[in-house]
């Protein structure tokens, strides 16, 4: 991926991380700007093929991650960030960033659980959630809005940003 594309994408992701930490939301204007810049950049450099790759790269994360949104595991902003990444880097780059982001997110979760000494509590909550899903046979929200405690929240925009930066660096190694 070209350096200019990586720079634009990284700038948008860093701004998104700031927004997420500041107000727990990622402004849709930033998502639209990022999607437009990614699509335009690919169209200018690769024509219709680049635009097609951008569009597919933007649509695929929605399909792959929609279940996580419905179960409140990921927020809409997180999925929209992956859409921006997909418009810049295409499907393959986006899927790689998802996998790395989930690994980074798991590491951050584990660190937070150990730090706040809530490993057992969170594992019990997860187990109970799985049993409720099986028993009720319907999709239930994993995240409880009233439980907006810092030790239970992961600003997933950070793992998304870090994963994308790692992939950009690996492009040059």
C-alpha positions as CSV (number, residue, x, y, z in Angstrom):
1,X,0.0,0.0,0.0
2,X,1.3,3.4,-0.9
3,X,2.7,5.6,1.9
4,X,0.3,8.4,1.2
5,X,-2.7,6.0,1.6
6,X,-1.2,4.7,4.8
7,X,-0.7,8.2,6.2
8,X,-4.3,9.3,5.5
9,X,-5.7,6.1,6.9
10,X,-3.5,6.3,10.1
11,X,-4.5,10.0,10.6
12,X,-8.2,9.1,10.4
13,X,-7.7,6.2,12.8
14,X,-5.8,8.3,15.3
15,X,-8.5,10.9,15.3
16,X,-11.1,8.1,15.8
17,X,-9.2,6.8,18.8
18,X,-9.1,10.3,20.3
19,X,-12.9,10.6,19.8
20,X,-13.6,7.2,21.2
21,X,-11.6,7.9,24.4
22,X,-13.1,11.4,24.8
23,X,-16.8,10.6,24.3
24,X,-17.2,6.9,23.6
25,X,-18.3,7.6,20.0
26,X,-16.7,8.0,16.6
27,X,-18.2,10.8,14.6
28,X,-19.9,9.7,11.3
29,X,-18.4,12.7,9.5
30,X,-14.9,11.2,10.1
31,X,-16.1,7.8,8.8
32,X,-17.6,9.5,5.6
33,X,-14.4,11.5,5.1
34,X,-12.2,8.4,5.5
35,X,-14.4,6.3,3.2
36,X,-14.3,9.1,0.6
37,X,-10.6,9.6,0.8
38,X,-9.9,5.9,0.6
39,X,-12.2,5.3,-2.4
40,X,-11.0,8.5,-4.2
41,X,-7.3,7.6,-3.7
42,X,-7.9,4.1,-5.1
43,X,-9.9,5.4,-8.0
44,X,-7.3,8.0,-8.9
45,X,-4.5,5.5,-8.7
46,X,-6.1,2.4,-10.1
47,X,-9.3,3.5,-11.9
48,X,-12.5,1.4,-11.8
49,X,-10.6,-1.6,-10.4
50,X,-9.4,0.5,-7.4
51,X,-12.9,1.9,-6.8
52,X,-14.3,-1.7,-6.9
53,X,-11.7,-2.9,-4.4
54,X,-12.6,0.0,-2.2
55,X,-16.3,-0.6,-2.3
56,X,-15.9,-4.4,-1.7
57,X,-13.4,-3.6,1.1
58,X,-15.9,-1.3,2.7
59,X,-18.8,-3.7,2.5
60,X,-17.2,-7.0,3.6
61,X,-16.5,-5.9,7.2
62,X,-20.1,-5.0,7.7
63,X,-21.2,-8.4,6.7
64,X,-18.5,-10.2,8.7
65,X,-19.0,-8.2,11.9
66,X,-22.7,-7.5,12.0
67,X,-23.3,-10.4,14.4
68,X,-20.9,-8.8,16.8
69,X,-22.7,-5.5,16.6
70,X,-26.1,-7.2,17.2
71,X,-24.8,-8.9,20.3
72,X,-23.2,-5.6,21.5
73,X,-19.7,-7.0,21.4
74,X,-18.6,-4.3,19.0
75,X,-20.0,-0.9,18.6
76,X,-21.1,0.6,15.3
77,X,-18.1,2.9,15.2
78,X,-15.7,-0.1,15.4
79,X,-17.3,-1.7,12.4
80,X,-17.4,1.6,10.5
81,X,-13.6,2.0,11.2
82,X,-13.1,-1.4,9.6
83,X,-15.1,-0.1,6.7
84,X,-12.7,2.8,6.3
85,X,-9.8,0.5,6.5
86,X,-11.4,-1.7,3.8
87,X,-11.9,1.2,1.5
88,X,-8.2,2.1,1.8
89,X,-6.6,-1.3,1.8
90,X,-9.2,-3.7,0.3
91,X,-10.7,-6.9,1.6
92,X,-7.4,-8.8,2.4
93,X,-5.9,-5.9,4.3
94,X,-9.1,-5.3,6.2
95,X,-9.5,-9.0,7.3
96,X,-5.8,-9.1,8.4
97,X,-6.4,-5.9,10.4
98,X,-9.5,-7.5,12.0
99,X,-7.6,-10.6,13.1
100,X,-4.7,-8.6,14.5
101,X,-7.1,-6.1,16.2
102,X,-9.0,-9.0,17.9
103,X,-5.7,-10.4,19.2
104,X,-4.6,-7.0,20.5
105,X,-8.1,-6.5,22.0
106,X,-7.8,-9.8,23.8
107,X,-4.4,-8.9,25.2
108,X,-5.7,-5.5,26.4
109,X,-8.8,-7.3,28.0
110,X,-6.6,-9.7,29.8
111,X,-4.3,-7.0,31.1
112,X,-7.3,-5.0,32.3
113,X,-8.9,-8.0,34.0
114,X,-5.7,-8.8,35.8
115,X,-5.1,-5.2,36.7
116,X,-8.6,-4.7,38.2
117,X,-8.6,-8.3,39.6
118,X,-11.8,-9.2,37.8
119,X,-10.7,-12.3,35.8
120,X,-13.1,-14.7,37.6
121,X,-16.0,-12.2,37.6
122,X,-15.7,-11.6,33.8
123,X,-15.3,-15.3,33.0
124,X,-18.4,-16.0,35.1
125,X,-20.3,-13.3,33.2
126,X,-19.2,-14.7,29.9
127,X,-20.1,-18.2,30.9
128,X,-23.5,-17.1,32.1
129,X,-24.1,-15.2,28.9
130,X,-23.3,-18.3,26.8
131,X,-25.7,-20.4,28.9
132,X,-28.4,-17.7,28.5
133,X,-27.9,-17.8,24.7
134,X,-28.2,-21.5,24.6
135,X,-31.2,-21.6,27.0
136,X,-33.2,-18.8,25.4
137,X,-32.2,-19.6,21.8
138,X,-32.0,-16.0,20.8
139,X,-29.4,-13.3,20.4
140,X,-28.8,-11.4,23.6
141,X,-26.7,-8.3,24.2
142,X,-23.4,-9.2,25.8
143,X,-22.7,-5.6,26.9
144,X,-24.9,-4.1,29.6
145,X,-25.1,-0.3,29.0
146,X,-25.7,0.4,32.7
147,X,-22.4,-1.4,33.5
148,X,-20.2,1.3,31.9
149,X,-17.3,0.8,34.3
150,X,-13.9,1.6,33.1
151,X,-12.6,-1.9,34.0
152,X,-15.3,-3.5,31.7
153,X,-14.8,-1.2,28.7
154,X,-12.3,-1.6,25.9
155,X,-12.1,1.3,23.4
156,X,-11.7,-1.1,20.5
157,X,-10.7,1.7,18.2
158,X,-7.2,1.5,19.8
159,X,-6.6,-2.2,18.8
160,X,-8.0,-1.4,15.4
161,X,-5.6,1.5,15.0
162,X,-2.6,-0.5,16.4
163,X,-3.4,-3.5,14.1
164,X,-3.5,-1.2,11.1
165,X,-0.2,0.5,12.0
166,X,1.4,-2.9,12.5
167,X,0.3,-4.0,9.0
168,X,1.5,-0.8,7.5
169,X,4.9,-1.3,9.1
170,X,5.1,-4.9,8.0
171,X,4.5,-3.7,4.4
172,X,8.0,-2.2,4.6
173,X,9.8,-5.1,6.2
